[in-house]
Amino acid sequence: MGNNRNNRFKNAEECTEYLKQMNLNGLICVKYGGNFKAKSIFRCNKDKYEWESTLDALTHSKSIGCPMCGRSTKISGIDEVNNWLSKHNRKIKCIYYDGKSASSNSRFRCMIDGFEWNGKVSNIKSGKGCPVCAGVKKISDIEEVNNWLRENDKTFQCIEYCGNIRELSLFKCDICGKSWESNFNNIKMETVVLIVLLQKVKNILKIF
């Protein structure tokens, strides 16, 4: 088949193979229009975004590839962002979106540890998440740990923090006074599991 731009492909599969030859491995042709100048439908493997374009425009030297990853697509509002996050099971919520584009700074909240940070929707779609959960932003002192415990209505506190959420620290129950070792990351994850289970119970009860 070669990479001759005058070639006409029989179907979307042959078009996708051509994209691979052009080092556009992350893109799939969903519906082929019949030639380079005809409108076709493409899908990005990274964020599953679909859009209409011509093969000629997509393989042009100035092409940005996927409009979403290439940061040229305007997202209509915060609901669209959160619908995408929910659909892809991301434990993140967008709490502020400026309405300009996927490359504009927005604000997000982690559903696991409650941490808030500024980021770009395009970065979130490409796989980035909570800096604390990823270990990029470290919880450095015991006060941050205990603030999180209070905000999530925990009946215990951290009395010795090692400085790393994935290593053992010492906790103490406010009710019985018992102390034990655990890592803060496990405590956060147990909270998320409990929240998910409670939501499932509520959904089941709604049926009855």
Helices and strands as residue ranges (DSSP letters): H 12-21, E 27-31, E 39-44, E 50-54, H 55-58, H 78-87, E 92-96, E 105-110, E 116-120, H 121-125, H 142-151, E 156-160, E 168-173, E 179-183, H 184-207
